[in-house]
Amino acid sequence: MKIIPLKEGNFIADKLKNFTILEENPEARGIKMSIQPFLIITKNDYILIDAGFGWKNKAGKLVITEILEKENIHPDQITKILLSHLHKDHINGTLLKTENGFEPTFPNAKIYIQNRELDFALESRENPSFDFEVLEALIQQPNIVWINEDQGNINDEIYYEVVGGHSPFMQIFKITENDETIFFGADNLPQESYLKYHVAYKSDFDGKKAMQLRIKWQEEAIDNHWKILLYHDLDKSVLEF
């Protein structure tokens, strides 16, 4: 398998979940994080794991598609988009806003969404973590695959499991090919530092559960030599065990 980090940048997120580029606002107060989707290339698929914020460079071009072009990959080649949860920094990159409304950034990709996570989002209208304009356009797309089970396999390579923690029905993914396993713990394990300090974060829906999952995953990663994808780490993309 090939892993291609699609880092949109390092950001500051304030209490209202407004994102600004860290290097342009180094004194701003808020949570420092990267936004970093990943493209996983297997023999069968081009898999996008979470879709980023849809951040554009100064020329108005999507950062993700710019990175893909440097890798000689066209957005049309993406076959699957796996969404861990529906916060705007994870889904807004699925769609591109135009004068005629929203268009899919990756028109040939099936988009896998946990149905119960959508129900939670729609009941959370006051939560600034969600961008309902994008979310409501996203769920109207014809290529959505709704997931209702607690765990299962999307195909022979891709395993999903609803674990909760950061959000009530957040799902994690494992992709396995030729005895190599890539693990994505989403915002339960977004940075390497989360493994060094066993903290239950108040920003999580269930911080204690997220912490316990991280401890469990670290043991599994060591035993099974996982490659862990770090969506929000400022400096690192992949943690190998």
VOTILO-644895 format. One line per field, with one value per atom (N, C-alpha, C): residue number from 1; atom name; x, y, z. Coordinates in Angstrom, 3 decimals, always signed. Example, Ala and Ser with C-alpha at 12.3 -4.5 7.8 and 13.67 -1.06 7.14 Angstrom:
<rs>
n = 1;1;1;2;2;2
atom = N;CA;C;N;CA;C
x = +13.190;+12.300;+13.200;+12.850;+13.670;+12.900
y = -5.690;-4.500;-3.300;-2.250;-1.060;+0.030
z = +7.800;+7.800;+7.800;+7.080;+7.140;+7.870
</rs>
This chain:
<rs>
n = 1;1;1;2;2;2;3;3;3;4;4;4;5;5;5;6;6;6;7;7;7;8;8;8;9;9;9;10;10;10;11;11;11;12;12;12;13;13;13;14;14;14;15;15;15;16;16;16;17;17;17;18;18;18;19;19;19;20;20;20;21;21;21;22;22;22;23;23;23;24;24;24;25;25;25;26;26;26;27;27;27;28;28;28;29;29;29;30;30;30;31;31;31;32;32;32;33;33;33;34;34;34;35;35;35;36;36;36;37;37;37;38;38;38;39;39;39;40;40;40;41;41;41;42;42;42;43;43;43;44;44;44;45;45;45;46;46;46;47;47;47;48;48;48;49;49;49;50;50;50;51;51;51;52;52;52;53;53;53;54;54;54;55;55;55;56;56;56;57;57;57;58;58;58;59;59;59;60;60;60;61;61;61;62;62;62;63;63;63;64;64;64;65;65;65;66;66;66;67;67;67;68;68;68;69;69;69;70;70;70;71;71;71;72;72;72;73;73;73;74;74;74;75;75;75;76;76;76;77;77;77;78;78;78;79;79;79;80;80;80;81;81;81;82;82;82;83;83;83;84;84;84;85;85;85;86;86;86;87;87;87;88;88;88;89;89;89;90;90;90;91;91;91;92;92;92;93;93;93;94;94;94;95;95;95;96;96;96;97;97;97;98;98;98;99;99;99;100;100;100;101;101;101;102;102;102;103;103;103;104;104;104;105;105;105;106;106;106;107;107;107;108;108;108;109;109;109;110;110;110;111;111;111;112;112;112;113;113;113;114;114;114;115;115;115;116;116;116;117;117;117;118;118;118;119;119;119;120;120;120;121;121;121;122;122;122;123;123;123;124;124;124;125;125;125;126;126;126;127;127;127;128;128;128;129;129;129;130;130;130;131;131;131;132;132;132;133;133;133;134;134;134;135;135;135;136;136;136;137;137;137;138;138;138;139;139;139;140;140;140;141;141;141;142;142;142;143;143;143;144;144;144;145;145;145;146;146;146;147;147;147;148;148;148;149;149;149;150;150;150;151;151;151;152;152;152;153;153;153;154;154;154;155;155;155;156;156;156;157;157;157;158;158;158;159;159;159;160;160;160;161;161;161;162;162;162;163;163;163;164;164;164;165;165;165;166;166;166;167;167;167;168;168;168;169;169;169;170;170;170;171;171;171;172;172;172;173;173;173;174;174;174;175;175;175;176;176;176;177;177;177;178;178;178;179;179;179;180;180;180;181;181;181;182;182;182;183;183;183;184;184;184;185;185;185;186;186;186;187;187;187;188;188;188;189;189;189;190;190;190;191;191;191;192;192;192;193;193;193;194;194;194;195;195;195;196;196;196;197;197;197;198;198;198;199;199;199;200;200;200;201;201;201;202;202;202;203;203;203;204;204;204;205;205;205;206;206;206;207;207;207;208;208;208;209;209;209;210;210;210;211;211;211;212;212;212;213;213;213;214;214;214;215;215;215;216;216;216;217;217;217;218;218;218;219;219;219;220;220;220;221;221;221;222;222;222;223;223;223;224;224;224;225;225;225;226;226;226;227;227;227;228;228;228;229;229;229;230;230;230;231;231;231;232;232;232;233;233;233;234;234;234;235;235;235;236;236;236;237;237;237;238;238;238;239;239;239;240;240;240;241;241;241
atom = N;CA;C;N;CA;C;N;CA;C;N;CA;C;N;CA;C;N;CA;C;N;CA;C;N;CA;C;N;CA;C;N;CA;C;N;CA;C;N;CA;C;N;CA;C;N;CA;C;N;CA;C;N;CA;C;N;CA;C;N;CA;C;N;CA;C;N;CA;C;N;CA;C;N;CA;C;N;CA;C;N;CA;C;N;CA;C;N;CA;C;N;CA;C;N;CA;C;N;CA;C;N;CA;C;N;CA;C;N;CA;C;N;CA;C;N;CA;C;N;CA;C;N;CA;C;N;CA;C;N;CA;C;N;CA;C;N;CA;C;N;CA;C;N;CA;C;N;CA;C;N;CA;C;N;CA;C;N;CA;C;N;CA;C;N;CA;C;N;CA;C;N;CA;C;N;CA;C;N;CA;C;N;CA;C;N;CA;C;N;CA;C;N;CA;C;N;CA;C;N;CA;C;N;CA;C;N;CA;C;N;CA;C;N;CA;C;N;CA;C;N;CA;C;N;CA;C;N;CA;C;N;CA;C;N;CA;C;N;CA;C;N;CA;C;N;CA;C;N;CA;C;N;CA;C;N;CA;C;N;CA;C;N;CA;C;N;CA;C;N;CA;C;N;CA;C;N;CA;C;N;CA;C;N;CA;C;N;CA;C;N;CA;C;N;CA;C;N;CA;C;N;CA;C;N;CA;C;N;CA;C;N;CA;C;N;CA;C;N;CA;C;N;CA;C;N;CA;C;N;CA;C;N;CA;C;N;CA;C;N;CA;C;N;CA;C;N;CA;C;N;CA;C;N;CA;C;N;CA;C;N;CA;C;N;CA;C;N;CA;C;N;CA;C;N;CA;C;N;CA;C;N;CA;C;N;CA;C;N;CA;C;N;CA;C;N;CA;C;N;CA;C;N;CA;C;N;CA;C;N;CA;C;N;CA;C;N;CA;C;N;CA;C;N;CA;C;N;CA;C;N;CA;C;N;CA;C;N;CA;C;N;CA;C;N;CA;C;N;CA;C;N;CA;C;N;CA;C;N;CA;C;N;CA;C;N;CA;C;N;CA;C;N;CA;C;N;CA;C;N;CA;C;N;CA;C;N;CA;C;N;CA;C;N;CA;C;N;CA;C;N;CA;C;N;CA;C;N;CA;C;N;CA;C;N;CA;C;N;CA;C;N;CA;C;N;CA;C;N;CA;C;N;CA;C;N;CA;C;N;CA;C;N;CA;C;N;CA;C;N;CA;C;N;CA;C;N;CA;C;N;CA;C;N;CA;C;N;CA;C;N;CA;C;N;CA;C;N;CA;C;N;CA;C;N;CA;C;N;CA;C;N;CA;C;N;CA;C;N;CA;C;N;CA;C;N;CA;C;N;CA;C;N;CA;C;N;CA;C;N;CA;C;N;CA;C;N;CA;C;N;CA;C;N;CA;C;N;CA;C;N;CA;C;N;CA;C;N;CA;C;N;CA;C;N;CA;C;N;CA;C;N;CA;C;N;CA;C;N;CA;C;N;CA;C;N;CA;C;N;CA;C;N;CA;C;N;CA;C;N;CA;C;N;CA;C;N;CA;C;N;CA;C;N;CA;C;N;CA;C;N;CA;C;N;CA;C;N;CA;C;N;CA;C;N;CA;C;N;CA;C;N;CA;C;N;CA;C;N;CA;C;N;CA;C;N;CA;C;N;CA;C;N;CA;C;N;CA;C;N;CA;C;N;CA;C;N;CA;C;N;CA;C;N;CA;C;N;CA;C;N;CA;C;N;CA;C;N;CA;C;N;CA;C;N;CA;C;N;CA;C;N;CA;C;N;CA;C;N;CA;C;N;CA;C;N;CA;C;N;CA;C;N;CA;C;N;CA;C;N;CA;C;N;CA;C;N;CA;C;N;CA;C
x = +0.837;+0.000;+0.869;+0.316;+0.993;+0.167;+0.832;+0.183;+0.634;-0.324;-0.006;-0.732;-0.008;-0.642;-1.065;-2.252;-2.791;-2.975;-1.867;-1.914;-2.327;-3.439;-3.921;-3.163;-2.579;-1.825;-1.943;-1.240;-1.366;-2.247;-3.173;-4.213;-4.348;-5.013;-5.525;-7.044;-7.669;-9.134;-9.583;-10.413;-10.890;-12.105;-12.708;-13.817;-15.035;-15.151;-16.279;-15.940;-14.800;-14.350;-14.108;-13.618;-13.119;-11.649;-11.265;-9.909;-9.123;-7.899;-6.976;-5.619;-4.862;-3.537;-2.606;-1.957;-1.117;+0.023;+0.703;+1.876;+1.498;+0.240;-0.214;-0.763;-1.040;-1.612;-0.965;+0.360;+1.063;+0.675;+0.130;-0.226;-1.692;-2.440;-3.872;-4.072;-5.167;-5.490;-6.413;-6.156;-6.987;-6.198;-6.795;-6.163;-5.351;-4.095;-3.231;-3.355;-3.571;-3.721;-3.447;-3.036;-3.015;-4.382;-4.647;-5.760;-5.136;-5.228;-4.404;-5.147;-5.933;-6.503;-5.393;-5.764;-4.800;-5.404;-4.579;-4.937;-4.170;-4.913;-4.309;-4.553;-3.484;-3.596;-3.334;-4.340;-4.202;-4.289;-4.212;-4.309;-5.708;-6.697;-8.088;-8.676;-8.125;-8.802;-7.836;-8.392;-7.789;-8.719;-8.269;-9.132;-8.739;-9.688;-9.482;-10.057;-9.216;-9.684;-9.892;-11.145;-11.605;-11.189;-11.857;-11.727;-11.227;-10.850;-10.304;-11.349;-10.836;-11.690;-12.068;-11.391;-11.602;-10.852;-9.684;-8.899;-8.310;-8.302;-7.768;-6.486;-5.608;-4.391;-4.706;-3.707;-3.933;-4.424;-4.203;-4.689;-6.119;-6.703;-8.080;-8.242;-7.141;-7.194;-7.185;-7.961;-7.981;-6.590;-6.153;-4.828;-4.742;-5.799;-5.773;-5.582;-6.350;-6.218;-4.868;-4.315;-2.983;-1.935;-2.038;-1.116;-1.294;-2.545;-2.810;-2.199;-2.310;-1.754;-0.238;+0.416;+1.867;+2.218;+1.258;+1.444;+0.913;+0.523;-0.050;-1.333;-2.135;-3.416;-4.526;-5.545;-6.680;-7.800;-8.562;-9.672;-10.648;-10.776;-11.676;-11.225;-9.953;-9.426;-9.803;-10.238;-10.592;-11.851;-11.779;-12.897;-13.729;-13.116;-13.830;-13.400;-14.375;-14.099;-14.677;-13.816;-14.235;-14.303;-15.487;-15.658;-15.812;-14.910;-14.943;-16.095;-16.312;-17.416;-17.665;-18.592;-19.106;-18.743;-17.729;-17.262;-16.705;-16.814;-16.526;-15.085;-14.149;-12.754;-12.447;-13.459;-13.297;-14.133;-15.141;-16.032;-16.105;-15.726;-15.985;-15.244;-14.156;-13.420;-14.098;-15.216;-15.925;-16.617;-16.938;-17.702;-16.988;-17.215;-16.666;-17.828;-17.835;-18.923;-18.661;-19.636;-19.528;-20.704;-20.734;-21.843;-23.161;-23.084;-24.285;-24.617;-23.975;-24.200;-22.989;-23.194;-22.091;-21.896;-20.626;-20.258;-19.302;-19.349;-18.438;-16.989;-16.123;-14.686;-14.134;-14.708;-14.243;-15.453;-15.815;-17.128;-17.348;-16.288;-16.451;-16.343;-16.209;-15.993;-17.306;-17.408;-18.463;-18.063;-19.034;-18.758;-19.440;-18.655;-19.163;-19.387;-20.647;-21.046;-21.808;-21.495;-22.235;-23.559;-24.651;-25.982;-26.312;-25.908;-26.221;-25.430;-24.257;-23.489;-24.218;-24.859;-25.661;-26.830;-27.511;-28.631;-28.173;-27.009;-26.475;-26.175;-25.561;-25.224;-26.477;-27.520;-28.745;-29.471;-29.158;-29.722;-28.834;-27.746;-26.747;-26.574;-27.679;-27.667;-26.847;-26.668;-25.918;-24.422;-24.013;-22.614;-21.805;-20.852;-20.082;-19.104;-18.977;-18.102;-18.675;-19.986;-20.642;-20.901;-20.761;-21.128;-22.357;-23.520;-24.744;-25.042;-24.530;-24.701;-24.025;-22.802;-22.074;-22.678;-22.968;-23.486;-24.790;-25.688;-26.974;-26.826;-25.827;-25.554;-24.901;-24.049;-23.344;-24.314;-25.264;-26.127;-27.138;-27.170;-28.011;-27.271;-25.989;-25.200;-25.661;-25.632;-26.163;-25.239;-23.997;-23.015;-22.722;-23.666;-23.492;-23.777;-22.923;-23.181;-23.397;-24.621;-24.955;-24.580;-23.833;-23.435;-24.304;-24.892;-25.783;-25.280;-24.335;-23.856;-22.757;-22.494;-21.450;-20.050;-19.934;-18.640;-18.858;-17.827;-17.941;-16.849;-16.988;-16.002;-16.654;-16.013;-16.477;-16.076;-14.891;-14.435;-13.379;-12.655;-11.669;-10.536;-10.353;-9.229;-9.627;-10.870;-11.268;-12.222;-11.809;-12.626;-13.025;-14.271;-14.717;-15.312;-15.308;-15.909;-16.360;-17.587;-18.095;-17.562;-16.819;-16.174;-16.606;-17.187;-17.543;-16.296;-16.433;-15.303;-15.390;-14.683;-14.674;-16.075;-16.810;-18.222;-18.961;-20.282;-20.974;-20.865;-20.834;-20.829;-19.664;-18.577;-17.393;-16.910;-16.459;-15.964;-14.490;-13.796;-12.375;-12.244;-11.068;-10.851;-9.500;-9.485;-8.234;-8.224;-7.117;-6.939;-5.758;-5.994;-4.974;-4.754;-3.489;-3.116;-1.718;-1.565;-0.253;+0.420;-0.342;+0.168;+0.579;+0.210;+0.455;-0.882;-0.904;-2.138;-1.949;-2.861;-2.932;-4.137;-3.919;-4.977;-5.277;-6.571;-7.000;-7.960;-7.473;-8.287;-8.989;-8.892;-9.566;-9.229;-10.224;-9.940;-9.849;-9.974;-9.586;-8.072;-7.408;-5.945;-5.438;-5.539;-5.198;-3.742;-3.057;-1.679;-0.860;+0.429;+1.304;+1.295;+1.183;+1.229;+0.098;-1.001;-2.127;-1.751;-0.681;-0.211;+0.758;+1.330;+2.321;+1.673;+0.530;-0.142;-1.570;-1.890;-3.208;-4.176;-4.831;-5.711;-7.088;-8.129;-9.499;-9.832;-9.918;-10.092;-11.559;-11.775;-13.131;-13.768;-12.953;-13.485;-14.131;-13.900;-14.505;-15.888;-16.748;-18.076;-17.940;-17.021;-16.726;-15.217;-14.588;-13.134;-12.511;-13.171;-12.630;-12.591;-13.662;-13.689;-12.610;-12.442;-11.407;-10.026;-9.776;-8.488;-8.262;-9.278;-9.150;-8.910;-9.563;-9.349;-7.914;-7.370;-5.977;-5.002;-5.206;-4.326;-4.415;-5.634;-5.848;-5.208;-5.414;-4.877;-3.358;-2.750;-1.292;-0.736;-1.359;-0.907;-1.070;-2.205;-2.439;-1.471;-1.187;-0.272;+1.127;+1.580;+2.908;+2.953;+1.901;+1.860;+1.762;+1.079;+0.779;+1.456;+2.328;+3.139;+2.280;+1.283;+0.425;+1.157;+0.654;+0.990;-0.220;-0.041;-1.143;-1.113;-2.251;-2.377;-2.793;-2.097;-2.310;-2.910;-4.203;-4.939;-4.624;-4.371;-4.206;-2.811;-1.841;-0.495;+0.200;+0.803;+1.443;+2.679;+3.361;+4.676;+4.763;+3.914;+4.071;+2.813;+2.991;+1.850;+1.517;+2.546;+2.367;+3.260;+2.671;+3.418;+3.515;+4.737;+4.949;+5.414;+4.868;+5.247;+5.884
y = -1.202;+0.000;+1.249;+2.284;+3.564;+4.565;+5.291;+6.320;+7.691;+8.537;+9.907;+10.872;+11.545;+12.564;+13.753;+14.270;+15.405;+16.576;+17.080;+18.086;+19.448;+19.949;+21.261;+22.381;+22.095;+23.104;+22.905;+23.753;+23.813;+25.001;+24.801;+25.782;+26.079;+27.199;+27.529;+27.470;+26.739;+26.683;+27.346;+28.379;+29.058;+28.335;+28.903;+28.249;+28.076;+28.916;+28.829;+27.995;+27.310;+26.431;+27.194;+28.407;+29.154;+28.794;+28.470;+28.018;+29.103;+29.344;+30.254;+29.573;+29.947;+29.366;+29.772;+28.800;+29.045;+30.007;+29.805;+30.634;+32.090;+32.323;+33.691;+34.348;+33.531;+34.044;+33.360;+33.477;+32.708;+33.073;+34.275;+34.711;+34.444;+33.905;+33.667;+32.592;+32.722;+31.747;+30.677;+29.465;+28.356;+27.066;+26.049;+24.733;+24.656;+24.273;+24.130;+22.713;+22.623;+21.302;+21.388;+20.289;+20.186;+19.695;+19.850;+19.151;+18.334;+17.016;+16.142;+14.861;+14.901;+13.659;+12.778;+11.556;+10.626;+9.909;+9.726;+8.867;+7.562;+6.455;+5.126;+4.432;+4.033;+3.347;+1.862;+1.061;-0.393;-0.921;-2.217;-2.783;-2.619;-2.397;-2.301;-0.896;-0.005;+1.261;+2.410;+3.611;+4.866;+5.369;+5.255;+5.474;+6.779;+7.694;+8.931;+8.742;+8.941;+8.821;+10.217;+10.554;+11.893;+12.846;+13.983;+14.799;+16.214;+16.514;+17.826;+18.927;+20.145;+21.331;+21.930;+21.490;+22.123;+23.439;+23.501;+24.737;+25.035;+26.321;+26.746;+27.550;+27.445;+28.255;+29.685;+30.525;+31.939;+32.140;+31.154;+31.238;+30.722;+30.279;+29.804;+28.352;+27.593;+26.174;+25.321;+24.238;+23.333;+22.753;+22.832;+22.325;+20.821;+20.093;+18.640;+18.267;+18.889;+18.536;+18.974;+20.037;+20.464;+19.405;+18.845;+17.787;+16.551;+16.205;+15.041;+15.220;+16.409;+16.668;+16.472;+16.858;+16.660;+15.173;+14.357;+12.900;+12.247;+13.083;+12.605;+11.800;+12.264;+11.628;+12.643;+12.236;+13.115;+12.813;+13.817;+13.558;+12.488;+12.329;+11.309;+9.885;+9.724;+8.391;+7.899;+8.802;+8.390;+7.530;+6.341;+5.394;+5.336;+5.616;+5.553;+6.708;+7.261;+8.238;+7.684;+7.480;+6.960;+8.125;+8.423;+9.540;+9.002;+9.424;+8.957;+9.587;+10.881;+11.604;+12.836;+13.698;+14.717;+16.146;+16.326;+17.676;+18.305;+19.618;+20.301;+20.170;+20.018;+19.872;+18.476;+17.605;+16.251;+15.989;+16.841;+16.551;+17.646;+18.881;+19.973;+19.813;+19.059;+18.824;+17.889;+17.279;+16.386;+17.151;+18.441;+19.239;+20.544;+21.036;+22.325;+23.261;+24.411;+25.362;+26.187;+26.227;+26.975;+27.949;+28.708;+29.637;+28.900;+27.651;+26.850;+25.892;+26.104;+25.213;+24.344;+23.253;+22.367;+21.277;+21.006;+19.912;+18.971;+17.676;+16.747;+16.978;+17.017;+17.159;+15.894;+14.758;+13.449;+12.719;+13.019;+12.616;+11.119;+10.337;+8.889;+8.080;+8.771;+8.076;+7.778;+6.584;+6.283;+6.854;+7.447;+8.115;+7.331;+6.852;+5.983;+6.795;+6.850;+7.669;+6.799;+6.975;+6.305;+7.031;+6.310;+6.906;+7.532;+6.869;+7.394;+8.660;+8.780;+10.025;+11.189;+10.917;+11.955;+12.362;+11.393;+11.716;+12.624;+12.312;+13.139;+14.557;+14.650;+15.971;+16.819;+16.219;+16.968;+17.403;+16.777;+17.182;+18.194;+18.623;+19.481;+20.788;+21.442;+22.632;+23.779;+23.804;+24.895;+24.594;+23.432;+23.027;+23.576;+24.478;+25.084;+24.137;+22.921;+21.942;+21.471;+21.672;+21.237;+22.429;+22.192;+23.165;+22.593;+23.063;+22.428;+22.721;+23.810;+24.063;+22.966;+22.632;+21.566;+20.205;+19.974;+18.660;+18.336;+19.301;+19.038;+18.841;+19.485;+19.234;+17.864;+17.506;+16.226;+15.050;+15.065;+13.894;+13.751;+14.754;+14.648;+14.023;+13.757;+13.194;+11.770;+11.386;+10.066;+8.902;+9.194;+8.124;+7.829;+8.185;+7.898;+6.418;+5.812;+4.474;+4.631;+4.377;+4.555;+3.310;+3.516;+2.420;+2.463;+1.333;+1.244;+0.291;-0.575;-1.572;-0.991;-1.702;-1.274;-1.562;-2.577;-2.923;-3.821;-3.905;-4.753;-4.471;-5.048;-4.892;-4.257;-3.205;-2.571;-3.420;-3.972;-4.989;-5.836;-6.645;-7.527;-6.763;-5.511;-4.727;-3.782;-3.313;-2.205;-2.680;-2.442;-2.750;-1.445;-1.364;-0.188;-0.637;+0.274;-0.014;+1.299;+1.326;+2.479;+2.394;+3.421;+3.374;+4.518;+5.585;+6.734;+7.458;+8.111;+8.856;+10.321;+10.716;+12.122;+12.601;+11.772;+12.013;+10.694;+10.718;+9.517;+8.296;+8.524;+7.389;+7.483;+8.048;+8.121;+6.714;+6.530;+5.221;+5.308;+4.202;+4.100;+3.107;+3.119;+2.256;+1.560;+0.321;-0.406;-0.887;-0.647;-1.120;-2.089;-3.295;-4.340;-4.914;-5.011;-5.621;-6.206;-7.471;-8.140;-8.034;-8.313;-8.330;-6.948;-5.904;-4.535;-3.927;-3.295;-2.711;-1.228;-0.445;+0.989;+1.236;+1.996;+2.249;+3.744;+4.065;+5.458;+5.572;+6.161;+6.354;+7.687;+8.443;+9.736;+10.639;+11.307;+12.296;+11.695;+10.387;+9.732;+9.601;+9.556;+9.457;+10.339;+11.659;+12.572;+13.021;+12.882;+13.348;+12.342;+12.288;+11.354;+11.617;+12.879;+13.247;+12.604;+12.221;+11.604;+10.245;+9.638;+8.361;+8.541;+9.717;+9.971;+10.390;+11.050;+11.576;+11.034;+10.265;+9.642;+10.644;+11.386;+12.477;+12.259;+12.510;+12.526;+13.971;+14.268;+15.646;+16.073;+17.273;+17.796;+18.126;+18.293;+18.614;+17.395;+16.199;+14.983;+14.760;+14.109;+13.751;+12.836;+11.878;+10.972;+10.826;+11.758;+11.802;+10.589;+10.051;+8.883;+7.674;+7.487;+6.366;+6.520;+7.729;+7.980;+7.657;+8.039;+7.764;+6.262;+5.541;+4.082;+3.389;+3.880;+3.305;+3.514;+4.694;+4.961;+3.995;+3.732;+2.800;+1.415;+0.983;-0.331;-0.381;+0.664;+0.675;+0.678;+1.372;+1.398;-0.006;-0.765;-2.145;-2.987;-2.832;-3.583;-3.165;-1.864;-1.365;-1.939;-2.027;-2.577;-4.059;-4.771;-6.224;-6.561;-5.699;-6.029;-5.116;-4.233;-3.371;-2.505;-1.865;-0.980;+0.284;+0.873;+2.242;+3.107;+4.047;+4.874;+6.227;+6.609;+7.889;+8.961;+10.095;+11.170;+12.384;+12.537;+13.548;+14.976;+15.180;+16.543;+16.831;+15.977;+16.207;+17.319;+18.249;+19.396;+19.003;+17.951;+17.635;+16.278;+15.353;+13.976;+13.515;+12.667;+12.120;+10.702;+9.861;+8.431;+8.002;+7.250;+6.698;+5.201;+4.693;+3.280;+2.536;+1.335;+0.495;-0.804
z = +0.000;+0.000;+0.000;-0.553;-0.548;+0.242;+1.139;+1.940;+1.443;+1.102;+0.690;+1.626;+2.530;+3.370;+2.510;+2.777;+2.025;+2.988;+3.480;+4.546;+4.004;+4.543;+4.134;+4.836;+5.990;+6.718;+8.213;+8.962;+10.411;+10.763;+11.700;+11.967;+13.456;+13.723;+15.052;+14.971;+15.896;+15.955;+17.251;+17.140;+18.343;+18.925;+19.956;+20.647;+19.748;+18.739;+17.814;+16.581;+16.645;+15.566;+14.263;+14.411;+13.256;+13.082;+11.858;+11.581;+10.866;+11.337;+10.663;+10.555;+9.532;+9.322;+10.463;+11.066;+12.236;+11.931;+10.827;+10.528;+10.256;+9.879;+9.644;+10.904;+11.932;+13.178;+14.376;+14.511;+15.546;+16.974;+17.172;+18.523;+18.849;+17.902;+18.118;+19.179;+19.921;+20.954;+20.397;+20.830;+20.378;+20.363;+19.776;+19.688;+18.404;+18.535;+17.373;+16.818;+15.519;+14.893;+13.405;+12.839;+11.388;+10.927;+9.649;+9.006;+7.887;+8.014;+7.184;+6.802;+5.741;+5.210;+4.630;+4.280;+3.717;+2.516;+1.506;+0.395;+0.542;+0.540;+0.615;-0.726;-1.364;-2.653;-2.441;-2.743;-2.702;-4.138;-4.286;-5.634;-6.211;-5.328;-5.781;-5.752;-4.918;-4.652;-4.433;-4.656;-4.190;-3.082;-1.831;-0.676;+0.017;+0.120;+0.866;+2.261;+3.283;+4.666;+5.229;+5.481;+5.793;+4.670;+4.603;+3.384;+3.629;+4.867;+5.140;+5.186;+5.274;+5.420;+4.072;+3.024;+1.724;+1.627;+2.292;+2.340;+0.965;+0.632;-0.664;-0.470;-1.462;-1.413;-1.854;-1.894;-2.212;-3.643;-4.488;-5.870;-5.998;-4.871;-4.888;-5.265;-5.248;-5.610;-4.355;-4.379;-3.231;-2.983;-1.743;-1.394;-1.652;-1.324;-1.503;-2.969;-3.855;-5.272;-5.828;-5.274;-5.698;-5.342;-4.148;-3.736;-4.617;-4.882;-5.733;-7.120;-7.667;-9.000;-9.007;-7.924;-7.829;-7.796;-7.358;-7.333;-8.610;-9.584;-10.852;-10.633;-9.704;-9.400;-9.639;-10.390;-10.668;-9.672;-9.240;-8.308;-8.787;-10.092;-10.632;-10.278;-9.921;-9.621;-8.225;-7.353;-6.002;-6.061;-5.457;-5.538;-4.262;-3.126;-1.852;-0.946;-0.224;+0.826;+2.120;+3.105;+4.399;+5.382;+5.900;+6.827;+8.246;+9.116;+10.501;+11.269;+11.057;+11.664;+10.819;+11.241;+10.327;+10.719;+11.536;+11.830;+10.554;+10.464;+9.207;+8.740;+9.678;+9.267;+8.751;+8.742;+8.214;+6.962;+6.703;+5.566;+4.512;+4.846;+3.900;+2.575;+2.584;+1.354;+0.382;+0.783;-0.133;-1.253;-0.994;-1.952;-2.248;-3.440;-3.865;-4.156;-3.486;-3.689;-4.943;-5.832;-7.077;-7.175;-8.255;-8.470;-8.654;-9.047;-9.295;-8.154;-7.014;-5.878;-5.614;-4.918;-4.556;-5.597;-5.880;-6.772;-6.037;-6.341;-5.662;-6.076;-5.108;-5.397;-6.043;-5.630;-6.118;-6.696;-7.926;-8.458;-8.603;-8.657;-8.854;-7.567;-6.459;-5.188;-4.469;-3.916;-2.959;-1.605;-0.907;+0.361;+1.479;+2.437;+3.490;+4.763;+5.212;+6.357;+7.355;+8.630;+9.693;+9.921;+9.734;+9.771;+11.127;+12.202;+13.536;+13.850;+13.255;+13.427;+12.762;+11.630;+10.983;+11.869;+12.468;+13.358;+14.498;+15.062;+16.140;+15.642;+14.468;+13.919;+13.718;+13.172;+12.878;+14.139;+15.258;+16.550;+17.276;+16.607;+17.269;+16.506;+16.221;+15.366;+15.948;+17.246;+17.876;+17.978;+17.529;+17.658;+16.490;+16.755;+15.655;+14.972;+15.485;+14.827;+13.501;+13.308;+12.080;+11.162;+9.870;+8.845;+8.135;+8.538;+8.063;+6.596;+6.075;+4.646;+3.834;+4.207;+3.510;+3.826;+5.087;+5.489;+4.769;+4.700;+4.057;+2.554;+1.959;+0.542;+0.352;+1.282;+1.180;+1.203;+2.114;+2.269;+1.123;+0.235;-0.960;-2.138;-1.960;-3.057;-3.370;-4.639;-5.019;-4.684;-4.315;-4.130;-2.661;-1.764;-0.344;-0.077;+0.746;+1.273;+2.778;+3.233;+4.644;+5.428;+6.512;+7.385;+8.638;+8.976;+10.128;+11.213;+10.865;+11.806;+12.698;+13.808;+14.741;+14.210;+13.387;+12.814;+11.610;+10.781;+9.606;+8.611;+7.439;+6.378;+5.160;+4.673;+3.444;+2.241;+2.312;+1.359;+2.058;+1.324;+1.953;+2.635;+2.250;+2.779;+3.911;+3.908;+4.778;+5.875;+7.129;+8.301;+8.967;+9.426;+10.171;+11.501;+12.457;+13.754;+14.396;+14.878;+15.612;+17.036;+17.470;+18.780;+19.690;+19.135;+19.968;+20.445;+21.605;+22.153;+21.777;+20.748;+20.326;+19.958;+19.250;+18.975;+19.223;+19.427;+19.905;+19.004;+17.687;+16.764;+15.769;+16.239;+15.390;+15.065;+13.819;+13.422;+13.037;+13.311;+12.970;+11.816;+11.178;+10.013;+10.111;+9.634;+9.412;+7.970;+7.307;+5.936;+5.940;+5.448;+5.493;+4.100;+3.725;+2.453;+2.589;+2.191;+2.223;+3.592;+4.645;+6.021;+6.538;+5.839;+6.293;+6.724;+7.912;+8.425;+8.692;+8.127;+8.377;+9.268;+10.344;+11.320;+11.401;+11.410;+11.534;+12.708;+13.798;+14.992;+15.033;+13.929;+13.793;+14.981;+15.550;+16.588;+17.987;+18.106;+19.350;+19.452;+18.310;+18.267;+17.128;+17.292;+16.198;+16.184;+17.333;+17.449;+18.248;+17.966;+18.680;+20.179;+20.588;+22.005;+22.801;+22.137;+22.834;+23.409;+22.891;+23.418;+24.582;+24.691;+25.739;+27.044;+26.946;+28.139;+28.165;+29.176;+29.271;+29.894;+29.015;+29.417;+28.807;+29.597;+29.087;+28.730;+27.438;+26.987;+27.068;+27.617;+27.772;+26.428;+25.408;+24.079;+23.411;+23.971;+23.431;+24.039;+23.294;+23.805;+25.022;+24.933;+26.044;+26.118;+26.815;+26.860;+27.528;+28.547;+29.234;+28.307;+27.524;+26.587;+25.527;+25.004;+23.998;+24.548;+25.794;+26.436;+26.563;+27.009;+27.179;+25.842;+24.796;+23.470;+23.005;+23.268;+22.854;+23.505;+24.774;+25.490;+24.853;+24.567;+23.938;+22.557;+21.759;+20.393;+20.379;+21.316;+21.352;+21.565;+22.454;+22.693;+21.425;+20.739;+19.507;+18.419;+18.353;+17.323;+17.502;+18.746;+19.033;+18.673;+19.059;+18.818;+17.332;+16.581;+15.187;+14.168;+14.648;+13.776;+12.848;+13.438;+12.659;+12.239;+11.177;+10.810;+11.156;+12.078;+12.559;+11.864;+11.295;+10.606;+11.602;+11.587;+12.559;+11.856;+12.006;+11.225;+11.660;+12.955;+13.467;+14.011;+13.763;+14.291;+13.506;+14.213;+13.572;+12.764;+13.206;+12.634;+11.952;+12.346;+11.876;+11.178;+10.178;+9.435;+9.834;+9.918;+10.157;+11.298;+12.227;+13.357;+13.144;+13.057;+12.778;+14.025;+14.214;+15.352;+14.864
</rs>
